[in-house]
Amino acid sequence: MGYLIVFQSHKLVRAQDLAARFEVSERTVYRDVEALVELGIPVVGVAGEGYRLLEGYSLPPIMFTEAETHALVLAISMLSGQTQNGPTKLAAASALEKVEAILPKVTLERAQAMQKVLGFYAVGRRPVNLDDERFVTLQKAIDRNKVVYLHYHAQHSNAISARDVEPLYLAFLDNVWILHGYCRLRQDYRNFRLDRIDQLAVKNESFERRPIRLPKLSPEYTSVLVRFNGDIVRWVREIQHITFAGDVSEDEEGSVVMAYHVSSPSQFVRWLLSWGNEMEVIEPAEMREMVAQTAKEMAARHA
């Protein structure tokens, strides 16, 4: 059944991909495909490319196990609760209705009972916008291998650069969307935050697809140690910064030293200052200086 699901969702599948997915040898894949053909499933081999179902053939409806239903309901509930209203959110609700329509009565009742006692909410941060015009446009450009023209805003200044980019991959990282692509201006792979793209246009020019270098998507970060007074530790845990890495130590008075992996120092400093004088940056010295300097500027403005 696993092979049939893959064939149904892909136009063409290579034997090595099936072998890797189901953790078997390619010889086993060849034998299994032959068995499917003998059972009357019209699997067609395309020399040098892989296998596909004969065009026009449709498989019987797919039934979900209870575990698969549980996972689907969780995923769609999370998507619905933490994304902005829009076509994608409506489509998710519609998809869930279709799934529920084919579920056995007992499984359906359990799925509906689970939905009543589970909730996902975006509190303290912006809900994910899966219908953002830039996001949708870039998805289409990637699918069609089209070069895009960007006006990109620099991180630490108001400088704006214009560049052509071969878009390759979109990733949701640290609560922002990142475009990974080949920048023709820099002649190298680059990552671009979508919220820093001021202008975006898809060009008529196509490009030959390059390999994706996913390791570069990991942000560079600075390790920071912060001591919080015991009186506010509980509240810090409840409104924890997304770069939180773990507790380091706790003293007799309840003060706790916490570690963070910070990729955006300026954003982190603003969060730290929300705790006033009940926090202290221990290290690095550069972060201590940033906090002190920002605090001085705030004091001067309010003097």
Sequence and secondary structure as in RCSB ss.txt:
>XXXX:A:sequence
MGYLIVFQSHKLVRAQDLAARFEVSERTVYRDVEALVELGIPVVGVAGEGYRLLEGYSLPPIMFTEAETHALVLA
ISMLSGQTQNGPTKLAAASALEKVEAILPKVTLERAQAMQKVLGFYAVGRRPVNLDDERFVTLQKAIDRNKVVYL
HYHAQHSNAISARDVEPLYLAFLDNVWILHGYCRLRQDYRNFRLDRIDQLAVKNESFERRPIRLPKLSPEYTSVL
VRFNGDIVRWVREIQHITFAGDVSEDEEGSVVMAYHVSSPSQFVRWLLSWGNEMEVIEPAEMREMVAQTAKEMAA
RHA
>XXXX:A:secstr
 HHHHHHHH S B HHHHHHHHT  HHHHHHHHHHHHHTT  EEEETTTEEEE TT         HHHHHHHHHH
HHHHHHHB SSHHHHHHHHHHHHHHHTS HHHHHHHHHHHHH      SS  B TT HHHHHHHHHHHHTEEEEE
EEE SSSS EEEEEEEEEEEEEETTEEEEEEEETTTTEEEEEEGGGEEEEEEEEEE       GGGGS   EEEE
EEE GGGHHHHHHT  TTEEEEEEE TT  EEEEEEES HHHHHHHHHTTGGGEEEEE HHHHHHHHHHHHHHHH
HH 
